[in-house]
Amino acid sequence: MTDTAPTATLAGWHRGGFAAAGLAHPVFEKGSGPGVVLIPEVPGVTPEVLGLAEHLVEEGFTVVVPSPFGDPGRPSSAGYAIGSVARLCVSREFRAFATDAPRPFTAWLRALAADLAARTSGRGVGVIGMCFTGGFALAAAVDPAVSASVMSQPGVPFPVSRSRRVNGGLPALELEEVGRRADRGEVCALGLRFSEDGVVPRERFATVAARLGDAFEVIELDSSAGNAGGFSSSAHSVLTSEVRERPGHPALEARERVVAFLRERLS
């Protein structure tokens, strides 16, 4: 029973590096069992992100947490987050405003997922992306190694125009390829958002659902005025900062559904 989000440190995590597609980033690994890649949200690998990572380890997964931005283990703050967003907005690696341009980070992420799949048990691996990295989790599913994709509050491309609001979080050609894999039963996806989250327009999930159909499950948590979960209208981070370890808490139940989804797809 807690009134704060679960947190953890990097203690016990093995730090390494991974290079592919002309990029190199630190990665942290822990656990055993089917593989899951957990891409951090802005501003980076915070204690809250590590709290989710530790939970996945405890649930029986081998978890790899890449650190493509930020300072691993550093607590989040307004200044830290704003600085991270400012740098990411101009990064050619992520192309935060692009709709159909390939993003170099995606190629690196797919290689990381394939490497993890080759080293772990299970039917492929899962990829979880959150906030800035939410869409990358689905883009990674172009690779045959990825069997489960979790898009939690995907905020890229930034919804500053209609074309970006309806974008599924990845280029159209990549969404079509993921769709073909879904048609063959090779991959499923899960999307999570808060109902009043303007950073993650509802149209984004509608686009993904139109192509993936029953292979895409959406969980939308109520953050409207007077909601039962006590969430503010600005609630955003479904699986990290909004989680409270209290029975019946909506964000906790969303986290439980993510774990069950990964087990269903990977075990």
C-alpha positions as CSV (number, residue, x, y, z in Angstrom):
1,M,0.0,0.0,0.0
2,T,1.8,3.1,-1.2
3,D,0.9,6.7,-2.1
4,T,3.9,7.1,-4.4
5,A,5.0,5.4,-7.6
6,P,7.3,2.4,-7.3
7,T,11.0,3.2,-7.8
8,A,14.3,1.4,-7.9
9,T,18.0,2.0,-8.5
10,L,20.6,0.5,-10.8
11,A,21.9,-1.8,-8.1
12,G,22.3,-5.3,-9.4
13,W,21.9,-4.4,-13.1
14,H,24.6,-5.4,-15.5
15,R,25.7,-2.4,-17.5
16,G,27.0,-3.0,-21.1
17,G,26.8,-1.4,-24.5
18,F,25.2,-2.2,-27.7
19,A,26.2,-1.0,-31.2
20,A,24.2,-1.5,-34.4
21,A,23.1,0.6,-37.4
22,G,25.9,3.1,-36.8
23,L,24.7,3.9,-33.3
24,A,25.9,2.9,-29.8
25,H,24.1,3.2,-26.5
26,P,24.5,1.9,-22.9
27,V,22.2,-0.9,-22.0
28,F,21.3,-2.4,-18.6
29,E,20.2,-6.0,-18.2
30,K,18.8,-8.2,-15.4
31,G,16.6,-11.2,-14.9
32,S,15.9,-14.5,-16.6
33,G,13.1,-15.9,-18.8
34,P,11.5,-14.4,-21.9
35,G,13.1,-11.1,-23.1
36,V,11.6,-7.7,-22.8
37,V,13.2,-4.4,-24.0
38,L,12.0,-1.5,-21.9
39,I,12.7,1.8,-23.6
40,P,12.7,4.7,-21.1
41,E,10.4,7.7,-21.3
42,V,11.7,11.3,-21.1
43,P,13.9,12.3,-19.4
44,G,15.6,8.9,-19.3
45,V,16.2,5.9,-17.1
46,T,14.7,7.4,-13.9
47,P,14.0,5.6,-10.6
48,E,10.3,5.3,-11.8
49,V,11.4,3.6,-15.0
50,L,13.6,1.3,-13.0
51,G,10.7,0.5,-10.7
52,L,8.8,-0.8,-13.7
53,A,11.9,-2.7,-14.9
54,E,12.4,-4.4,-11.5
55,H,8.7,-5.4,-11.5
56,L,9.2,-7.1,-14.9
57,V,12.3,-8.9,-13.6
58,E,10.3,-10.1,-10.5
59,E,7.6,-11.3,-12.9
60,G,10.0,-13.6,-14.6
61,F,11.4,-11.7,-17.6
62,T,14.9,-10.9,-18.8
63,V,14.8,-7.2,-19.0
64,V,17.0,-4.9,-21.1
65,V,16.8,-1.2,-20.5
66,P,18.6,0.9,-23.2
67,S,19.7,4.4,-22.3
68,P,19.5,6.4,-25.5
69,F,19.2,9.8,-23.7
70,G,19.5,11.2,-20.2
71,D,21.7,10.2,-17.2
72,P,20.9,6.6,-16.0
73,G,19.5,6.6,-12.5
74,R,19.0,10.3,-12.2
75,P,15.6,11.4,-10.7
76,S,13.3,13.3,-12.9
77,S,12.7,17.0,-12.5
78,A,11.0,19.7,-14.6
79,G,14.3,21.2,-15.7
80,Y,15.8,17.8,-16.5
81,A,12.7,16.9,-18.6
82,I,12.6,20.2,-20.5
83,G,16.3,19.9,-21.3
84,S,15.9,16.3,-22.5
85,V,13.0,17.2,-24.8
86,A,14.9,20.2,-26.2
87,R,17.8,18.0,-27.2
88,L,15.5,15.2,-28.6
89,C,13.5,17.7,-30.7
90,V,16.6,18.4,-32.8
91,S,18.0,14.9,-32.8
92,R,18.3,13.3,-36.2
93,E,18.4,9.9,-34.5
94,F,14.7,10.2,-33.4
95,R,13.1,12.8,-35.8
96,A,10.4,13.8,-33.3
97,F,8.3,15.8,-35.8
98,A,8.6,13.4,-38.8
99,T,5.6,11.4,-39.9
100,D,7.0,9.1,-42.7
101,A,10.7,9.5,-42.5
102,P,12.8,6.5,-41.2
103,R,14.2,7.0,-37.8
104,P,17.8,5.7,-37.2
105,F,17.0,4.7,-33.6
106,T,14.4,2.3,-34.9
107,A,17.1,0.2,-36.7
108,W,19.3,0.1,-33.6
109,L,16.3,-0.9,-31.5
110,R,15.3,-3.8,-33.8
111,A,18.9,-5.1,-33.7
112,L,18.8,-4.9,-29.9
113,A,15.5,-6.9,-29.8
114,A,16.9,-9.5,-32.2
115,D,20.0,-9.9,-30.1
116,L,17.9,-10.4,-26.9
117,A,15.6,-12.9,-28.7
118,A,18.7,-15.0,-29.7
119,R,19.8,-15.1,-26.1
120,T,16.6,-15.8,-24.2
121,S,13.8,-18.3,-24.0
122,G,10.3,-17.6,-25.3
123,R,8.6,-17.0,-28.6
124,G,10.4,-13.8,-29.5
125,V,10.6,-10.7,-27.3
126,G,8.4,-7.9,-26.1
127,V,9.2,-4.2,-26.5
128,I,7.7,-1.5,-24.3
129,G,8.0,2.1,-25.3
130,M,6.6,5.0,-23.2
131,C,6.0,8.7,-24.0
132,F,8.6,9.9,-26.5
133,T,9.5,6.2,-27.2
134,G,6.0,4.8,-27.4
135,G,5.8,4.6,-31.2
136,F,9.3,3.1,-31.4
137,A,7.9,0.0,-29.6
138,L,5.5,-0.7,-32.5
139,A,8.1,0.2,-35.2
140,A,10.4,-2.4,-33.6
141,A,7.8,-5.0,-34.4
142,V,8.8,-5.0,-38.1
143,D,11.5,-7.3,-37.0
144,P,10.5,-11.0,-36.7
145,A,12.1,-11.2,-33.3
146,V,9.4,-9.0,-31.8
147,S,6.2,-10.8,-30.8
148,A,4.6,-8.2,-28.5
149,S,4.6,-4.5,-28.6
150,V,3.4,-2.1,-25.8
151,M,2.8,1.5,-26.7
152,S,2.3,3.4,-23.5
153,Q,1.3,7.1,-24.0
154,P,3.1,7.4,-27.4
155,G,3.8,11.1,-27.9
156,V,5.8,11.1,-31.1
157,P,5.4,12.6,-33.6
158,F,4.4,15.6,-31.5
159,P,0.7,16.3,-32.3
160,V,1.2,19.8,-33.6
161,S,-0.9,19.3,-36.8
162,R,-3.7,17.0,-38.0
163,S,-1.3,14.8,-39.9
164,R,0.7,14.2,-36.8
165,R,-2.3,13.6,-34.6
166,V,-3.5,10.8,-36.8
167,N,-0.1,9.3,-37.3
168,G,0.2,5.9,-35.6
169,G,3.6,6.7,-34.1
170,L,5.6,5.2,-37.0
171,P,5.9,5.6,-40.8
172,A,3.0,4.3,-42.8
173,L,5.1,1.7,-44.6
174,E,6.3,0.3,-41.2
175,L,2.7,0.2,-39.9
176,E,1.7,-1.7,-43.0
177,E,4.5,-4.2,-42.4
178,V,3.6,-4.7,-38.8
179,G,0.0,-5.1,-39.9
180,R,1.0,-7.9,-42.3
181,R,2.8,-9.7,-39.4
182,A,-0.3,-9.2,-37.3
183,D,-2.5,-10.7,-40.0
184,R,-0.3,-13.8,-39.9
185,G,-0.6,-14.0,-36.1
186,E,3.0,-13.2,-35.5
187,V,2.7,-10.1,-33.4
188,C,0.1,-8.3,-31.2
189,A,0.2,-4.8,-29.7
190,L,-1.2,-3.1,-26.6
191,G,-1.8,0.7,-26.4
192,L,-2.3,2.7,-23.1
193,R,-3.2,6.3,-22.6
194,F,-5.1,8.6,-20.2
195,S,-8.4,9.9,-21.6
196,E,-7.5,13.6,-21.2
197,D,-3.9,13.3,-22.4
198,G,-3.5,15.9,-25.2
199,V,0.0,14.7,-25.9
200,V,-1.4,11.4,-27.0
201,P,-4.3,12.0,-29.3
202,R,-7.0,9.4,-29.4
203,E,-6.7,9.5,-33.2
204,R,-3.3,7.9,-33.0
205,F,-4.6,4.7,-31.6
206,A,-7.5,4.8,-34.0
207,T,-5.0,4.7,-36.9
208,V,-3.2,1.7,-35.4
209,A,-6.5,-0.1,-34.7
210,A,-7.7,0.5,-38.2
211,R,-4.7,-1.5,-39.5
212,L,-4.1,-4.1,-36.8
213,G,-7.7,-4.8,-35.9
214,D,-8.1,-7.4,-33.2
215,A,-4.3,-7.6,-32.8
216,F,-4.4,-4.2,-31.1
217,E,-5.8,-3.8,-27.6
218,V,-6.4,-0.4,-26.1
219,I,-6.5,0.5,-22.4
220,E,-7.7,4.0,-21.8
221,L,-7.7,5.2,-18.2
222,D,-10.2,7.8,-17.1
223,S,-8.6,11.1,-16.2
224,S,-11.7,13.3,-16.6
225,A,-12.9,15.5,-13.8
226,G,-13.9,13.5,-10.7
227,N,-12.5,10.2,-12.0
228,A,-12.5,7.3,-9.6
229,G,-8.7,6.8,-9.8
230,G,-8.0,10.3,-8.5
231,F,-5.9,11.2,-11.6
232,S,-5.3,14.8,-12.6
233,S,-6.3,15.9,-16.1
234,S,-2.6,16.1,-16.9
235,A,-1.9,12.5,-16.0
236,H,0.5,11.0,-18.6
237,S,2.8,8.2,-17.5
238,V,0.5,5.2,-17.2
239,L,3.1,2.5,-16.2
240,T,5.5,4.6,-14.0
241,S,4.7,7.8,-12.1
242,E,0.9,7.2,-12.0
243,V,1.1,3.7,-10.6
244,R,0.2,3.2,-6.9
245,E,0.5,-0.3,-5.4
246,R,-3.0,-0.4,-4.0
247,P,-5.5,-3.2,-5.0
248,G,-7.9,-1.9,-7.6
249,H,-5.8,1.1,-8.6
250,P,-6.5,1.6,-12.3
251,A,-2.8,2.2,-13.3
252,L,-1.7,-0.8,-11.2
253,E,-4.3,-2.9,-13.1
254,A,-3.0,-1.5,-16.4
255,R,0.5,-2.6,-15.4
256,E,-0.9,-6.1,-14.5
257,R,-2.5,-6.3,-17.9
258,V,0.9,-5.5,-19.5
259,V,2.5,-8.3,-17.6
260,A,-0.2,-10.8,-18.6
261,F,-0.1,-9.6,-22.2
262,L,3.7,-10.3,-22.3
263,R,3.2,-13.7,-20.8
264,E,0.5,-14.6,-23.3
265,R,2.7,-13.6,-26.2
266,L,6.1,-14.7,-25.1
267,S,5.7,-17.8,-23.0
